[in-house]
Protein backbone atom coordinates (compact mmCIF):
# COMPACT_ATOMS: atom_id res chain seq x y z
CA UNK A 1 0.00 0.00 0.00
CA UNK A 2 1.15 3.54 -0.73
CA UNK A 3 0.06 6.79 0.89
CA UNK A 4 -0.79 9.56 -1.58
CA UNK A 5 -3.32 12.35 -1.90
CA UNK A 6 -6.68 11.74 -3.58
CA UNK A 7 -5.92 13.37 -6.95
CA UNK A 8 -2.62 11.49 -7.29
CA UNK A 9 -4.39 8.24 -6.41
CA UNK A 10 -6.95 8.85 -9.16
CA UNK A 11 -4.25 9.77 -11.67
CA UNK A 12 -2.48 6.51 -10.84
CA UNK A 13 -5.65 4.56 -11.53
CA UNK A 14 -6.26 6.24 -14.87
CA UNK A 15 -2.69 6.04 -16.21
CA UNK A 16 -2.35 2.38 -15.19
CA UNK A 17 -4.89 1.54 -17.90
CA UNK A 18 -3.45 0.54 -21.25
CA UNK A 19 -6.65 1.55 -23.03
CA UNK A 20 -7.98 5.02 -22.20
CA UNK A 21 -11.26 6.40 -23.50
CA UNK A 22 -12.13 10.05 -24.13
CA UNK A 23 -13.48 10.54 -20.62
CA UNK A 24 -10.28 9.06 -19.14
CA UNK A 25 -8.13 11.38 -21.25
CA UNK A 26 -10.17 14.46 -20.26
CA UNK A 27 -9.89 13.54 -16.58
CA UNK A 28 -6.15 12.89 -16.86
CA UNK A 29 -5.66 16.34 -18.42
CA UNK A 30 -7.69 17.95 -15.62
CA UNK A 31 -5.67 16.15 -12.93
CA UNK A 32 -2.32 17.02 -14.53
CA UNK A 33 -3.36 20.66 -14.72
CA UNK A 34 -4.20 20.49 -11.02
CA UNK A 35 -0.98 18.78 -9.96
CA UNK A 36 1.49 20.37 -12.42
CA UNK A 37 -0.20 23.34 -14.14
CA UNK A 38 2.91 24.52 -16.00
CA UNK A 39 3.39 21.19 -17.81
CA UNK A 40 0.46 21.60 -20.20
CA UNK A 41 0.49 25.39 -20.32
CA UNK A 42 0.01 26.81 -23.86
CA UNK A 43 -0.14 23.37 -25.49
CA UNK A 44 -2.73 22.61 -28.15
CA UNK A 45 -5.63 20.35 -27.21
CA UNK A 46 -4.22 17.68 -29.53
CA UNK A 47 -0.88 17.69 -27.72
CA UNK A 48 -2.52 17.63 -24.31
CA UNK A 49 -4.53 14.60 -25.40
CA UNK A 50 -1.43 12.87 -26.74
CA UNK A 51 0.36 13.31 -23.41
CA UNK A 52 -2.72 12.09 -21.50
CA UNK A 53 -2.89 9.03 -23.73
CA UNK A 54 0.72 7.92 -23.21
CA UNK A 55 1.90 9.23 -19.83
CA UNK A 56 2.23 7.04 -16.74
CA UNK A 57 3.14 7.43 -13.08
CA UNK A 58 6.15 5.83 -11.47
CA UNK A 59 7.25 5.79 -7.83
CA UNK A 60 10.78 5.99 -6.43
CA UNK A 61 11.67 5.25 -2.83
CA UNK A 62 14.09 7.55 -1.05
CA UNK A 63 17.67 7.29 -2.43
CA UNK A 64 16.52 5.26 -5.47
CA UNK A 65 17.98 6.38 -8.79
CA UNK A 66 15.55 7.80 -11.37
CA UNK A 67 18.41 7.56 -13.86
CA UNK A 68 22.21 7.48 -13.73
CA UNK A 69 24.73 9.72 -15.41
CA UNK A 70 25.57 8.12 -18.76
CA UNK A 71 22.15 6.45 -19.23
CA UNK A 72 20.40 6.63 -22.60
CA UNK A 73 17.39 8.99 -22.22
CA UNK A 74 13.91 7.60 -22.80
CA UNK A 75 11.60 9.67 -20.56
CA UNK A 76 10.72 13.22 -19.51
CA UNK A 77 9.65 13.61 -15.87
CA UNK A 78 7.50 15.93 -13.76
CA UNK A 79 7.45 15.65 -9.96
CA UNK A 80 3.92 15.26 -8.60
CA UNK A 81 4.92 14.34 -5.07
CA UNK A 82 8.20 14.48 -3.16
CA UNK A 83 11.50 15.77 -4.48
CA UNK A 84 14.62 14.63 -6.34
CA UNK A 85 18.27 15.67 -6.22
CA UNK A 86 20.61 16.09 -9.18
CA UNK A 87 24.22 14.89 -9.00
CA UNK A 88 27.11 15.00 -11.47
CA UNK A 89 30.38 13.11 -11.46
CA UNK A 90 33.31 15.37 -12.25
CA UNK A 91 37.02 14.82 -12.72
CA UNK A 92 37.74 16.64 -9.47
CA UNK A 93 35.20 14.68 -7.42
CA UNK A 94 37.92 13.05 -5.34
CA UNK A 95 38.97 16.45 -3.98
CA UNK A 96 35.45 17.49 -2.91
CA UNK A 97 34.37 17.79 0.69
CA UNK A 98 31.49 15.33 0.66
CA UNK A 99 28.60 16.17 3.01
CA UNK A 100 25.97 13.97 1.33
CA UNK A 101 26.67 10.24 1.55
CA UNK A 102 25.07 9.78 -1.88
CA UNK A 103 27.78 11.97 -3.41
CA UNK A 104 30.27 9.15 -2.92
CA UNK A 105 28.31 7.12 -5.47
CA UNK A 106 26.75 9.77 -7.69
CA UNK A 107 29.22 12.69 -7.57
CA UNK A 108 28.76 16.38 -6.79
CA UNK A 109 25.36 17.54 -5.54
CA UNK A 110 24.00 20.24 -7.86
CA UNK A 111 20.44 21.05 -6.81
CA UNK A 112 17.16 19.72 -5.46
CA UNK A 113 13.94 19.89 -7.47
CA UNK A 114 10.59 20.32 -5.64
CA UNK A 115 7.04 19.18 -6.55
CA UNK A 116 5.90 20.64 -9.86
CA UNK A 117 9.40 20.77 -11.35
CA UNK A 118 10.22 18.90 -14.56
CA UNK A 119 13.51 17.42 -15.72
CA UNK A 120 15.14 15.13 -18.28
CA UNK A 121 14.77 17.30 -21.40
CA UNK A 122 18.40 18.35 -21.82
CA UNK A 123 19.49 14.99 -23.24
CA UNK A 124 17.01 15.09 -26.12
CA UNK A 125 18.11 16.35 -29.56
CA UNK A 126 16.04 17.43 -32.56
CA UNK A 127 17.52 14.73 -34.83
CA UNK A 128 16.61 12.03 -32.25
CA UNK A 129 20.31 11.20 -31.88
CA UNK A 130 20.02 11.86 -28.17
CA UNK A 131 22.87 12.55 -25.78
CA UNK A 132 23.49 10.32 -22.78
CA UNK A 133 22.37 11.66 -19.43
CA UNK A 134 25.00 14.13 -18.23
CA UNK A 135 23.81 13.99 -14.61
CA UNK A 136 22.21 11.47 -12.28
CA UNK A 137 18.85 12.05 -10.56
CA UNK A 138 18.10 10.49 -7.17
CA UNK A 139 14.78 10.37 -5.30
CA UNK A 140 14.55 12.29 -2.01
CA UNK A 141 11.35 10.48 -1.15
CA UNK A 142 8.22 12.22 0.07
CA UNK A 143 10.08 15.34 1.28
CA UNK A 144 7.24 16.47 3.52
CA UNK A 145 3.87 15.21 4.65
CA UNK A 146 0.66 15.21 2.62
CA UNK A 147 -2.94 14.17 3.12
CA UNK A 148 -2.92 10.49 2.37
CA UNK A 149 -5.27 7.76 1.24
CA UNK A 150 -4.27 4.16 0.58
CA UNK A 151 -3.60 2.94 -2.96
CA UNK A 152 -3.04 -0.61 -4.09
CA UNK A 153 0.48 -1.00 -5.49
CA UNK A 154 -0.92 -2.91 -8.48
CA UNK A 155 -2.16 0.43 -9.86
CA UNK A 156 1.40 1.66 -10.32
CA UNK A 157 3.89 1.06 -13.09
CA UNK A 158 7.03 0.09 -11.13
CA UNK A 159 10.22 -1.90 -11.40
CA UNK A 160 10.30 -5.17 -9.47
CA UNK A 161 12.97 -3.89 -7.09
CA UNK A 162 10.57 -1.22 -5.78
CA UNK A 163 8.41 -3.61 -3.79
CA UNK A 164 9.84 -2.41 -0.48
CA UNK A 165 8.92 1.17 -1.34
CA UNK A 166 5.24 0.30 -1.56
CA UNK A 167 5.16 -0.39 2.17
CA UNK A 168 6.26 3.18 2.91
CA UNK A 169 4.89 6.63 2.19
CA UNK A 170 8.44 7.91 1.75
CA UNK A 171 8.42 7.87 -2.05
CA UNK A 172 8.51 10.41 -4.83
CA UNK A 173 5.82 10.11 -7.51
CA UNK A 174 6.83 11.16 -11.01
CA UNK A 175 4.65 11.73 -14.04
CA UNK A 176 6.59 10.13 -16.89
CA UNK A 177 6.26 11.03 -20.57
CA UNK A 178 7.92 8.65 -23.06
CA UNK A 179 10.58 10.04 -25.41
CA UNK A 180 8.48 9.88 -28.58
CA UNK A 181 5.55 11.66 -26.95
CA UNK A 182 7.85 14.31 -25.51
CA UNK A 183 9.48 14.96 -28.89
CA UNK A 184 6.07 15.25 -30.58
CA UNK A 185 4.50 17.55 -28.00
CA UNK A 186 7.00 19.43 -25.83
CA UNK A 187 10.41 19.56 -27.50
CA UNK A 188 9.86 22.75 -29.51
CA UNK A 189 8.40 24.54 -26.48
CA UNK A 190 11.65 23.91 -24.62
CA UNK A 191 13.84 25.49 -27.30
CA UNK A 192 15.47 27.89 -24.81
CA UNK A 193 16.45 25.01 -22.53
CA UNK A 194 18.03 23.16 -25.43
CA UNK A 195 19.98 26.31 -26.26
CA UNK A 196 21.33 26.16 -22.71
CA UNK A 197 22.41 22.59 -23.37
CA UNK A 198 24.25 23.65 -26.53
CA UNK A 199 26.01 26.43 -24.63
CA UNK A 200 27.07 24.05 -21.85
CA UNK A 201 28.42 21.56 -24.40
CA UNK A 202 30.43 24.36 -26.00
CA UNK A 203 31.79 25.62 -22.65
CA UNK A 204 32.89 22.12 -21.67
CA UNK A 205 34.82 21.86 -24.95
CA UNK A 206 37.00 24.74 -23.72
CA UNK A 207 39.88 23.82 -21.42
CA UNK A 208 39.16 26.77 -19.14
CA UNK A 209 35.66 25.55 -18.27
CA UNK A 210 36.08 21.77 -18.55
CA UNK A 211 36.05 21.17 -14.78
CA UNK A 212 33.57 23.86 -13.77
CA UNK A 213 30.59 22.65 -11.67
CA UNK A 214 27.45 22.14 -13.75
CA UNK A 215 25.41 24.69 -11.79
CA UNK A 216 28.04 27.38 -12.44
CA UNK A 217 28.03 26.54 -16.16
CA UNK A 218 24.26 26.94 -16.24
CA UNK A 219 24.55 30.32 -14.55
CA UNK A 220 27.15 31.41 -17.10
CA UNK A 221 24.96 30.43 -20.07
CA UNK A 222 22.37 33.08 -19.20
CA UNK A 223 24.86 35.81 -20.12
CA UNK A 224 25.95 34.20 -23.40
CA UNK A 225 24.51 35.74 -26.56
CA UNK A 226 25.18 34.36 -30.03
CA UNK A 227 26.40 36.99 -32.50
CA UNK A 228 27.56 37.10 -36.12
CA UNK A 229 30.45 39.38 -37.15
CA UNK A 230 30.86 39.98 -40.87
CA UNK A 231 34.32 39.81 -42.40
CA UNK A 232 36.21 43.03 -41.71
CA UNK A 233 34.21 43.95 -38.59
CA UNK A 234 36.28 45.52 -35.81
CA UNK A 235 35.30 43.45 -32.76
CA UNK A 236 37.51 45.32 -30.30
CA UNK A 237 39.37 48.53 -30.96
CA UNK A 238 42.79 49.30 -29.52
CA UNK A 239 42.47 51.98 -26.89
CA UNK A 240 38.95 50.99 -25.82
CA UNK A 241 38.02 49.45 -22.48
CA UNK A 242 36.96 45.85 -23.04
CA UNK A 243 33.75 44.74 -21.33
CA UNK A 244 32.97 41.42 -23.05
CA UNK A 245 34.53 38.06 -23.89
CA UNK A 246 34.21 36.67 -27.41
CA UNK A 247 34.18 32.86 -27.70
CA UNK A 248 34.49 31.66 -31.28
CA UNK A 249 32.13 29.02 -32.68
CA UNK A 250 33.05 29.43 -36.35
CA UNK A 251 35.39 31.67 -38.34
CA UNK A 252 38.63 33.48 -37.55
CA UNK A 253 39.62 36.64 -35.70
CA UNK A 254 42.89 38.47 -36.30
CA UNK A 255 44.49 40.03 -33.23
CA UNK A 256 46.88 42.90 -34.01
CA UNK A 257 48.60 45.82 -32.34
CA UNK A 258 49.31 49.26 -33.75
CA UNK A 259 52.85 50.35 -32.98
CA UNK A 260 54.38 53.76 -33.42
CA UNK A 261 57.64 53.29 -35.31
CA UNK A 262 58.15 56.81 -36.60
CA UNK A 263 58.96 60.12 -34.87
CA UNK A 264 56.78 62.89 -33.62
CA UNK A 265 56.80 66.31 -35.21
CA UNK A 266 54.77 68.98 -33.48
CA UNK A 267 52.90 66.20 -31.63
CA UNK A 268 51.89 64.30 -34.79
CA UNK A 269 52.91 60.64 -35.33
CA UNK A 270 54.53 60.31 -38.72
CA UNK A 271 54.47 56.51 -39.11
CA UNK A 272 52.48 53.64 -37.60
CA UNK A 273 52.67 49.86 -38.12
CA UNK A 274 49.96 47.24 -37.60
CA UNK A 275 51.63 44.09 -36.22
CA UNK A 276 49.64 40.83 -36.30
CA UNK A 277 49.91 38.98 -32.98
CA UNK A 278 47.69 35.95 -33.52
CA UNK A 279 44.80 34.50 -35.47
CA UNK A 280 42.08 32.97 -33.32
CA UNK A 281 39.65 30.31 -34.53
CA UNK A 282 37.03 27.83 -33.27
CA UNK A 283 37.13 27.37 -29.45
CA UNK A 284 39.50 30.30 -28.96
CA UNK A 285 38.56 33.31 -26.80
CA UNK A 286 39.35 37.00 -26.93
CA UNK A 287 39.16 39.34 -23.93
CA UNK A 288 39.09 36.73 -21.17
CA UNK A 289 41.96 38.20 -19.16
CA UNK A 290 40.65 41.76 -19.18
CA UNK A 291 37.12 40.77 -18.17
CA UNK A 292 38.05 38.12 -15.59
CA UNK A 293 40.65 40.35 -13.94
CA UNK A 294 38.30 43.31 -14.07
CA UNK A 295 40.87 45.55 -15.71
CA UNK A 296 39.63 49.02 -16.63
CA UNK A 297 42.74 49.84 -18.58
CA UNK A 298 42.52 50.54 -22.29
CA UNK A 299 43.43 47.45 -24.31
CA UNK A 300 46.67 47.51 -26.28
CA UNK A 301 45.52 45.35 -29.16
CA UNK A 302 42.53 45.06 -31.46
CA UNK A 303 40.43 42.21 -32.84
CA UNK A 304 39.21 42.09 -36.45
CA UNK A 305 37.01 39.44 -38.08
CA UNK A 306 39.20 38.01 -40.83
CA UNK A 307 36.22 35.91 -42.02
CA UNK A 308 32.57 35.73 -41.08
CA UNK A 309 32.58 34.86 -37.38
CA UNK A 310 29.88 33.17 -35.34
CA UNK A 311 30.58 33.57 -31.63
CA UNK A 312 29.15 33.69 -28.15
CA UNK A 313 29.62 37.07 -26.52
CA UNK A 314 29.42 37.31 -22.73
CA UNK A 315 29.59 40.46 -20.62
LUMLUMFI-806329 format. One line per field, with one value per residue (C-alpha): residue number from 0; x, y, z. Coordinates in pm, 1 decimal. Example, Ala and Ser with C-alpha at 12.3 -4.5 7.8 and 13.67 -1.06 7.14 Angstrom:
BEGIN
seq <- 0	1
u <- 1230.0	1367.0
v <- -450.0	-106.0
w <- 780.0	714.0
//
This chain:
BEGIN
seq <- 0	1	2	3	4	5	6	7	8	9	10	11	12	13	14	15	16	17	18	19	20	21	22	23	24	25	26	27	28	29	30	31	32	33	34	35	36	37	38	39	40	41	42	43	44	45	46	47	48	49	50	51	52	53	54	55	56	57	58	59	60	61	62	63	64	65	66	67	68	69	70	71	72	73	74	75	76	77	78	79	80	81	82	83	84	85	86	87	88	89	90	91	92	93	94	95	96	97	98	99	100	101	102	103	104	105	106	107	108	109	110	111	112	113	114	115	116	117	118	119	120	121	122	123	124	125	126	127	128	129	130	131	132	133	134	135	136	137	138	139	140	141	142	143	144	145	146	147	148	149	150	151	152	153	154	155	156	157	158	159	160	161	162	163	164	165	166	167	168	169	170	171	172	173	174	175	176	177	178	179	180	181	182	183	184	185	186	187	188	189	190	191	192	193	194	195	196	197	198	199	200	201	202	203	204	205	206	207	208	209	210	211	212	213	214	215	216	217	218	219	220	221	222	223	224	225	226	227	228	229	230	231	232	233	234	235	236	237	238	239	240	241	242	243	244	245	246	247	248	249	250	251	252	253	254	255	256	257	258	259	260	261	262	263	264	265	266	267	268	269	270	271	272	273	274	275	276	277	278	279	280	281	282	283	284	285	286	287	288	289	290	291	292	293	294	295	296	297	298	299	300	301	302	303	304	305	306	307	308	309	310	311	312	313	314
u <- 0.0	115.5	6.3	-78.6	-332.4	-668.1	-592.4	-261.9	-439.1	-694.8	-425.3	-248.2	-565.2	-626.5	-269.2	-235.2	-489.4	-344.6	-665.1	-797.7	-1125.7	-1212.5	-1348.0	-1028.1	-813.2	-1017.0	-988.6	-614.6	-566.0	-768.8	-567.1	-231.9	-336.3	-420.4	-97.6	149.4	-19.9	291.5	338.5	45.9	48.7	1.1	-13.5	-272.6	-563.2	-422.2	-87.6	-252.3	-452.5	-142.6	35.8	-271.6	-288.5	72.4	190.1	223.0	313.6	615.4	725.5	1078.5	1166.7	1408.7	1766.6	1651.5	1798.4	1555.4	1841.5	2220.5	2473.0	2556.5	2215.5	2039.8	1738.6	1390.9	1159.6	1072.1	965.1	749.6	744.7	391.8	492.1	819.6	1149.9	1462.0	1827.1	2061.5	2422.2	2710.9	3038.3	3331.5	3702.3	3774.4	3519.6	3792.0	3897.2	3545.4	3437.4	3148.6	2859.7	2597.3	2667.2	2507.4	2777.8	3027.3	2831.5	2674.5	2921.6	2876.3	2535.8	2400.0	2043.8	1716.5	1394.2	1058.6	704.4	590.3	940.2	1022.3	1351.5	1513.5	1477.1	1840.5	1948.9	1700.7	1810.5	1604.3	1751.9	1660.9	2030.9	2001.9	2287.3	2349.4	2236.9	2500.1	2380.5	2220.7	1884.6	1809.6	1478.3	1455.2	1134.6	822.0	1007.7	723.7	386.7	66.5	-294.3	-292.3	-526.6	-427.0	-360.2	-304.1	47.6	-91.9	-215.9	139.6	389.0	703.3	1022.3	1030.3	1297.4	1056.8	840.5	983.6	892.2	523.5	516.0	626.0	488.6	844.1	842.1	851.5	582.1	683.2	465.4	658.8	625.6	791.9	1057.7	847.5	554.5	785.1	948.1	607.3	449.7	699.7	1040.8	985.8	840.4	1164.8	1384.0	1547.3	1644.6	1802.9	1998.3	2133.4	2241.0	2425.4	2601.0	2707.4	2841.6	3042.8	3178.7	3289.5	3481.9	3700.0	3987.6	3916.1	3565.6	3607.7	3604.9	3357.3	3058.6	2744.8	2541.0	2804.4	2803.4	2425.9	2454.6	2715.0	2495.9	2237.1	2486.4	2595.4	2450.9	2518.3	2639.6	2755.8	3044.7	3086.4	3432.2	3620.8	3421.3	3627.7	3530.5	3751.1	3937.3	4279.3	4247.2	3894.5	3802.1	3695.7	3374.6	3296.7	3452.8	3421.4	3418.3	3449.1	3213.4	3304.7	3538.8	3863.4	3961.7	4288.6	4448.6	4688.1	4859.7	4930.9	5285.1	5438.2	5763.6	5815.2	5896.4	5677.7	5680.1	5477.2	5290.1	5188.5	5290.5	5453.0	5447.3	5248.5	5267.3	4996.0	5163.3	4963.6	4991.5	4769.5	4480.0	4207.7	3965.5	3702.9	3712.9	3949.8	3856.2	3935.0	3916.3	3908.7	4196.0	4065.5	3712.1	3804.8	4064.7	3830.0	4087.4	3962.9	4274.3	4252.3	4343.4	4666.6	4551.5	4253.0	4042.6	3920.9	3700.6	3920.4	3622.1	3256.7	3258.4	2988.0	3058.4	2915.2	2961.5	2941.8	2959.1
v <- 0.0	354.1	679.0	956.5	1235.4	1173.7	1336.7	1149.4	823.8	885.3	976.8	650.9	456.3	623.9	603.7	237.9	153.6	54.5	155.2	502.3	640.1	1004.9	1054.4	905.7	1138.3	1445.8	1354.1	1289.1	1633.9	1795.5	1614.6	1702.4	2066.4	2049.3	1877.6	2036.7	2334.4	2451.6	2119.0	2160.3	2539.0	2681.3	2336.9	2261.2	2035.1	1768.5	1769.1	1762.6	1459.5	1286.6	1331.4	1208.6	903.1	792.2	923.4	703.6	742.6	583.1	579.4	599.0	524.8	754.7	728.5	526.4	638.3	780.2	755.9	747.8	972.5	811.8	644.7	663.1	899.2	759.9	966.8	1322.1	1361.5	1593.2	1564.9	1525.8	1434.4	1447.5	1576.7	1462.9	1566.7	1608.6	1488.6	1499.7	1310.5	1537.4	1481.9	1664.1	1468.1	1305.3	1645.3	1749.3	1779.4	1532.8	1617.1	1396.6	1023.8	977.6	1197.3	915.4	711.8	977.4	1268.8	1637.7	1754.1	2023.9	2104.9	1971.7	1988.8	2031.9	1918.3	2063.6	2076.7	1890.3	1742.2	1513.3	1730.0	1835.3	1499.4	1509.0	1635.1	1742.8	1473.4	1202.8	1119.8	1185.8	1255.2	1032.3	1166.0	1413.3	1399.1	1147.1	1205.2	1048.7	1037.3	1228.5	1047.7	1222.3	1534.1	1646.8	1520.7	1521.5	1417.2	1049.4	775.5	415.6	294.1	-61.2	-100.4	-291.0	42.7	166.3	105.9	8.9	-190.2	-516.6	-389.1	-122.4	-361.4	-240.7	117.5	29.8	-38.9	317.6	662.7	791.4	786.6	1040.9	1011.4	1116.2	1173.1	1013.2	1103.1	864.7	1003.9	988.4	1166.1	1431.0	1496.2	1525.1	1754.8	1943.2	1955.7	2274.8	2454.2	2390.6	2549.1	2788.7	2500.7	2315.8	2630.6	2615.9	2258.6	2365.0	2642.7	2404.6	2156.1	2436.4	2561.7	2211.8	2186.3	2474.4	2381.6	2677.3	2554.6	2177.1	2117.4	2385.9	2265.0	2213.7	2468.6	2737.6	2654.1	2693.7	3032.4	3140.9	3043.4	3307.6	3580.8	3419.8	3574.4	3435.6	3698.9	3709.7	3938.0	3998.3	3981.3	4302.8	4394.9	4551.6	4344.9	4531.7	4853.3	4930.0	5197.9	5098.7	4945.0	4584.5	4473.7	4142.2	3806.4	3666.9	3285.8	3165.8	2901.9	2943.2	3167.0	3348.3	3664.2	3847.3	4003.2	4289.6	4582.0	4925.9	5035.0	5376.0	5329.2	5680.7	6011.6	6289.4	6631.4	6898.2	6619.9	6429.8	6064.4	6030.9	5651.1	5364.1	4985.6	4723.7	4408.6	4082.9	3898.2	3594.9	3450.3	3297.3	3031.0	2783.2	2736.7	3030.4	3331.4	3700.0	3933.6	3672.9	3820.4	4175.6	4077.0	3812.4	4034.7	4331.0	4555.4	4901.6	4984.2	5054.2	4745.1	4751.2	4534.9	4505.7	4221.0	4209.4	3944.4	3800.6	3590.9	3573.5	3486.4	3317.3	3357.3	3369.0	3706.9	3730.7	4045.8
w <- 0.0	-73.3	89.4	-158.4	-190.0	-358.0	-694.8	-729.1	-641.4	-915.5	-1166.7	-1084.5	-1152.8	-1487.4	-1620.6	-1518.5	-1790.1	-2124.9	-2303.2	-2220.3	-2350.1	-2412.5	-2061.6	-1914.4	-2125.3	-2026.1	-1658.1	-1686.1	-1841.6	-1561.6	-1292.6	-1452.8	-1472.4	-1102.1	-995.8	-1241.7	-1413.7	-1600.0	-1780.5	-2020.4	-2031.9	-2385.7	-2548.9	-2814.7	-2720.7	-2952.5	-2772.5	-2430.7	-2539.9	-2674.3	-2341.3	-2150.4	-2373.1	-2321.3	-1983.1	-1674.3	-1307.8	-1147.0	-782.9	-642.7	-282.8	-104.8	-243.1	-546.7	-879.4	-1136.7	-1385.7	-1373.1	-1540.8	-1875.7	-1923.5	-2259.5	-2222.0	-2279.8	-2055.9	-1950.6	-1586.6	-1375.9	-995.6	-859.9	-507.0	-315.8	-448.3	-634.2	-621.8	-918.5	-899.6	-1147.2	-1146.1	-1225.5	-1272.3	-947.5	-742.3	-533.9	-398.1	-291.0	68.6	66.2	301.3	133.4	155.2	-187.6	-340.7	-291.5	-546.5	-768.5	-756.9	-679.1	-554.1	-785.9	-680.6	-546.5	-747.4	-563.9	-654.7	-986.2	-1134.7	-1456.1	-1572.0	-1828.2	-2139.6	-2181.8	-2323.8	-2612.3	-2956.1	-3255.8	-3483.2	-3225.4	-3188.4	-2817.0	-2577.6	-2278.3	-1943.2	-1823.0	-1461.1	-1227.8	-1056.2	-717.5	-530.1	-201.5	-115.1	7.2	127.5	352.0	465.0	262.1	312.0	237.0	123.5	57.6	-296.1	-409.5	-549.3	-847.9	-986.1	-1031.6	-1308.8	-1113.4	-1140.2	-947.0	-709.4	-578.1	-379.4	-48.1	-134.3	-156.1	217.2	290.6	219.4	174.9	-204.9	-483.2	-750.7	-1100.7	-1404.0	-1688.9	-2057.2	-2306.1	-2540.6	-2858.2	-2694.8	-2550.6	-2888.8	-3058.4	-2800.2	-2583.2	-2749.9	-2951.0	-2648.0	-2462.1	-2729.6	-2481.1	-2253.4	-2542.8	-2625.8	-2270.8	-2337.5	-2652.8	-2463.1	-2185.1	-2439.8	-2599.7	-2264.7	-2167.0	-2495.2	-2371.8	-2141.8	-1914.3	-1826.7	-1854.9	-1478.4	-1376.6	-1167.2	-1374.6	-1179.0	-1243.9	-1616.2	-1624.1	-1455.1	-1710.2	-2007.4	-1919.7	-2011.7	-2339.6	-2655.9	-3002.9	-3249.7	-3612.2	-3714.9	-4087.2	-4240.3	-4171.2	-3859.0	-3581.3	-3276.3	-3029.6	-3095.7	-2952.4	-2689.0	-2581.9	-2247.5	-2304.0	-2132.8	-2304.6	-2388.9	-2740.9	-2770.3	-3128.0	-3267.7	-3635.2	-3834.3	-3755.1	-3569.8	-3629.7	-3322.8	-3400.7	-3234.4	-3374.7	-3298.4	-3342.4	-3530.7	-3659.7	-3487.2	-3361.6	-3520.7	-3347.6	-3162.9	-3479.0	-3533.1	-3871.9	-3910.6	-3759.7	-3811.6	-3760.0	-3621.8	-3629.9	-3297.8	-3351.6	-3547.4	-3332.1	-3452.6	-3327.1	-2944.7	-2895.9	-2680.1	-2693.1	-2392.6	-2117.2	-1916.3	-1917.9	-1817.4	-1558.7	-1393.9	-1406.7	-1571.4	-1662.7	-1858.3	-2228.8	-2431.2	-2627.5	-2915.7	-3146.1	-3284.2	-3644.5	-3807.6	-4082.6	-4201.8	-4108.4	-3737.9	-3533.6	-3163.3	-2815.0	-2651.5	-2273.2	-2062.3
//
